[in-house]
Amino acid sequence: MLSLDPHWFSTMFGMLFMAGQALSSMAFLIALMVLLSHRRPMSEILTPRHLHDLGKLLLALVMVWAYFSFSQFLIVWAGNLPDEIPWYLDRPARRLAVRGPGAGGRPFRPALRPAAFPRPQAQFQGAGRHCDFVLFMRMVDLYWLVAPNFRHGAFGLSWMDLAAPVGMGGIWLAYFLIQLSERPLMPPGDPQFIEALEHGREYQHTPQPVTKKPT
């Protein structure tokens, strides 16, 4: 992706790209888990505890992604070099470079608090919506990185900007789902499988402390 602009370079871009891909993978994993939670065997195994643990991992990746994005902007701003500044000047809505990644973490905060959703089903549905939004913001971020190299600072959308990711993503998703349907969803040979199941069930059946209201 850096080769699109041969006159610009960044030592943070590699780590930023890896953090973004890891964030997309985790969001896709949680969204897929929410879809599979309506079917056996996942409907009998997944609990809000698993959702809570994966949500904390996603929040950590959002923070890493935002940190790398802001660090790259800060390094370019502090260096104030004519070879680096035009890369930000050519991009519309330059504030997105700093605020965009961090905005992806705010919608997922309720999913990290099981008490925000009284029913387990509502917890899974809420987490799925938040992960869909994170994936959408990742697409916006990739467009923000790539499109200005071809439009030279002018903002605009064409049908190819939508058809390319939908077509390529649809082919990949179809192949992924075909492969997923041919493989077991649970690892019965894993020695820690039973322990992982008890971990989630223990959280689900843990009695909550009763607080008495003062009379």
C-alpha positions, 0 to 999 in steps of 0.5 A: 500500500505504501507503493501507491505513493513512492515519495512518502514513507512512514516507519509506523505504517507497517505496525498500523496496518498490522493492528488494523488487520488484527482488529478486523479479524477480531471483529469478524470473529465476534460477528461470526460467533454471534451468528453461530450462537443461534445454532447448535452446538454453539447455542449450548456452549457460548455464554456472556462470559465468552462474549465479555472476554472477546470484547476486552480483546477487541477493545485492546486492539482498538486502543492499539490501532488508535495509538499507532494512528495517532503516533504516525500523525504526531511523528509527521506533525513534529517532523514538519518535513515537506516530503511527509506533510503532503500525504495528510494534506491530500486526504479529505477530512484530515481529522479522521486520521486521529479521531476515526480509529478511536471512534470505533471503540466507543460503540463497543463499550456497552458490549463489554458490560454485560449489565448493559443488556439484561438478557443474554440474547440482547448481549449477543445482538448488541455485540454483533451490531457493534462489530459490524460498525467496527468492520464498516469503519475499517472499510472507511479507513482503507478507503481513506488510505487508498483513494486519495492516491488516485484522486489527488485530494478530491473526494468522490465515490464511484461504483467501483469503490463499492463493487470491488470490495463487495465482489472480492469480499463476497468471493472470499466469504463464500469460500470461507463459509463453505470451508467452515461448513465442512469442519467441526466447530468444536475441538473435541480433542483439545485437552482444555476444551472441558475447562473452557466450557466450565469457565463460561458456565461458572460465570453464567450460574454464579449467584449475584450478591443480594443488596438490601435496601435500607428501610 
